[in-house]
Structures are given as structure tokens and as C-alpha cells.
Amino acid sequence: MMVNDVAVTIDGLSDVTEAEIAQYIGYVEEQTNEKLNELTLTPAADGQIHLDYVLQPQKFERIRRITGYLVGTIDRWNDAKKAEEHDRVKHTVMH
């Protein structure tokens, strides 16, 4: 089933409404600050609902290796890491 453009699978639960599913989608997207691609709802052992999800892939400009970390985007970096990237010597490829 599709809810809010998210592929939703429900296993072992029969009384989940579309409004509840929309709330679960909103909860996960708020917690992750990302858009969902897929969501699976299953009962947990303690009576709660287990949420298994797949986030939508993120676009990136290129992979960078900065101080040992591989990253695709610098928008989540703190100020120190941004300054480090800015101060790096940029090498160009000669043809």
C-alpha cells in the first residue's frame, strides 16, 4: 500500500489505520530529517509496533576524503570541518 508516497508493508497487524500510518511516517521523517521511501510495521514483543524503514537516496556531488572520512556532501559539517575543507590545497588534473 502507498501512503503519502511511501511504500508501506504491514505484517502481523490488522487494525492499523491509514491515519496511524501517516503519523508513523511523520514521526520517522521528523526523527531522521529525511524522506521515507519504504516503511514496514510489525508487532514488537513488548506490545508496541516495530518500525523498519528505508530512506530515500540522497544525491551527492562527489565523494570526498577528508581526515579519513568518506562523505558525499558537506552540508552537515560543523564550522571547523568546513574551514578545513576550505583551506585545503585543491589539485587539478592536467590533460
DRENLOPA-643388 format. One line per 2 residues: number of its first residue (from 1); their letters; for each residue z negated, x, y negated of C-alpha. Coordinates in Angstrom, 2 decimals. Layout:
% DRENLOPA-643388
NUM> A> Z:X:Y  ...
This chain:
% DRENLOPA-643388
1> MM> 0.00:0.00:0.00  0.65:1.12:-3.56
3> VN> -1.98:0.62:-6.27  -1.39:1.98:-9.79
5> DV> 1.46:4.17:-8.45  -0.88:5.74:-5.86
7> AV> -0.17:5.52:-2.12  -3.37:4.04:-0.64
9> TI> -4.36:4.02:3.04  -7.41:2.09:4.26
11> DG> -8.81:2.99:7.69  -11.66:1.02:9.27
13> LS> -12.37:-1.18:6.26  -11.23:-4.79:6.00
15> DV> -12.88:-6.15:2.87  -11.69:-3.75:0.14
17> TE> -10.02:-5.50:-2.79  -7.24:-4.12:-4.95
19> AE> -9.65:-4.11:-7.91  -12.07:-1.90:-5.94
21> IA> -9.24:0.45:-5.01  -8.24:0.71:-8.67
23> QY> -11.85:1.63:-9.50  -11.85:4.37:-6.83
25> IG> -8.58:5.70:-8.24  -10.06:5.72:-11.74
27> YV> -13.21:7.45:-10.51  -11.33:10.27:-8.77
29> EE> -8.95:10.77:-11.69  -11.88:10.91:-14.11
31> QT> -13.77:13.42:-11.95  -10.76:15.69:-11.43
33> NE> -8.91:15.18:-14.74  -5.76:14.93:-12.60
35> KL> -3.44:12.13:-11.49  -3.66:10.98:-7.87
37> NE> -0.71:10.98:-5.51  -2.46:9.59:-2.40
39> LT> -5.86:8.06:-1.60  -7.38:7.29:1.81
41> LT> -10.52:5.16:2.14  -12.62:5.36:5.32
43> PA> -16.18:4.33:6.13  -18.76:7.13:5.96
45> AD> -21.64:7.46:8.43  -24.24:6.52:5.81
47> GQ> -22.57:3.19:4.93  -20.74:4.49:1.90
49> IH> -16.98:4.96:1.56  -15.35:8.35:2.10
51> LD> -12.57:9.16:-0.39  -9.86:11.56:0.75
53> YV> -7.19:12.22:-1.87  -4.14:14.27:-2.75
55> LQ> -3.47:15.13:-6.38  0.00:15.13:-7.91
57> PQ> 1.53:18.60:-8.00  1.31:20.42:-11.30
59> KF> 4.22:22.13:-12.96  3.87:25.76:-13.93
61> ER> 5.97:28.18:-15.91  5.38:31.23:-13.75
63> IR> 2.74:32.89:-11.62  0.67:35.49:-13.47
65> RI> -1.70:38.04:-12.01  -4.49:38.67:-14.49
67> TG> -7.51:40.74:-13.37  -6.94:39.83:-9.76
69> YL> -6.38:36.08:-10.16  -3.08:34.35:-9.47
71> VG> -2.55:31.48:-11.89  0.31:29.20:-12.81
73> TI> -0.84:28.04:-16.22  -3.17:29.42:-18.87
75> DR> -4.25:26.10:-20.43  -7.61:26.14:-18.58
77> WN> -8.56:29.68:-19.53  -11.55:30.45:-21.72
79> DA> -11.11:32.31:-25.02  -11.84:35.74:-23.52
81> KK> -9.20:35.36:-20.82  -6.65:34.07:-23.37
83> AE> -7.37:37.10:-25.60  -6.94:39.42:-22.61
85> EH> -3.53:37.91:-21.82  -2.50:38.09:-25.49
87> DR> -3.45:41.79:-25.73  -1.62:42.83:-22.56
89> VK> 1.42:45.06:-22.81  4.41:42.93:-21.86
91> HT> 7.07:44.70:-19.81  10.68:43.59:-19.83
93> VM> 13.26:44.03:-17.12  16.15:46.29:-18.11
95> H> 19.56:45.43:-16.66
